[in-house]
């Protein structure tokens, strides 16, 4: 089984984890899209708004490719794990 984790860190301490398990019999595209949406929503929340993200010239594709976004003492990470 694969798991996509969205991890929020504040002041160096894990603040929140959202996990999206992918069982082999499931259509993984749906779960991947749901996890990516959660990641994007958390990044937008961290920045303040979608408009602020655009004003900072931050593209979600770049953030997603990096799997990480940080501002100040907070960060959002997306990572895959396997069990």
C-alpha positions in Angstrom: 0.0 0.0 0.0 1.2 3.5 -0.8 0.3 6.5 1.4 0.5 10.2 0.5 1.1 12.4 3.5 0.5 16.1 3.8 2.5 17.3 6.8 2.2 20.8 8.3 5.2 21.9 10.5 5.2 25.0 12.8 8.2 26.1 14.7 10.0 22.8 13.9 7.2 20.6 15.3 4.7 18.6 13.3 1.4 20.4 13.7 -0.9 18.3 11.4 -0.8 15.2 9.1 -3.3 14.3 6.5 -2.8 10.9 5.0 -4.3 9.4 1.9 -3.8 5.7 1.6 -3.9 4.1 -1.8 -4.9 0.4 -1.8 -3.8 -1.5 -4.9 -7.5 -2.1 -6.0 -8.3 1.6 -5.9 -8.0 4.0 -8.7 -5.0 5.9 -7.5 -5.6 9.0 -9.7 -8.6 10.0 -7.6 -6.7 9.8 -4.4 -3.7 11.5 -5.8 -5.9 14.4 -7.0 -7.5 14.6 -3.5 -4.1 14.7 -1.8 -2.8 17.3 -4.2 -5.9 19.4 -3.6 -5.4 19.1 0.2 -1.7 20.2 -0.3 -2.7 23.2 -2.4 -5.4 24.2 0.0 -2.9 24.1 2.9 -0.3 26.1 0.9 -3.0 28.7 0.0 -4.0 28.9 3.6 -0.4 29.4 4.7 0.1 32.2 2.1 -3.2 33.8 2.9 -5.1 33.5 -0.3 -4.9 32.3 -3.9 -4.4 35.9 -5.0 -1.5 36.3 -2.7 0.0 33.1 -4.2 -0.3 34.6 -7.7 1.1 38.0 -6.5 4.1 36.2 -5.1 4.5 34.6 -8.6 4.3 31.2 -7.0 2.9 28.5 -9.3 1.3 25.5 -7.7 3.0 23.2 -10.2 6.4 24.3 -9.0 5.5 23.9 -5.3 4.0 20.5 -6.0 7.2 19.4 -7.9 9.3 20.5 -5.0 6.9 18.8 -2.6 7.5 21.6 -0.1 6.5 25.2 0.7 7.8 27.2 3.6 7.2 30.7 4.8 8.4 32.1 8.1 8.4 29.3 10.7 5.7 27.2 8.9 6.0 24.6 6.1 3.8 22.3 4.2 5.2 19.0 2.8 3.8 16.3 0.6 5.5 13.0 0.7 4.9 9.4 -0.3 5.5 6.4 1.9 5.0 2.7 1.4 3.9 -0.1 3.7 
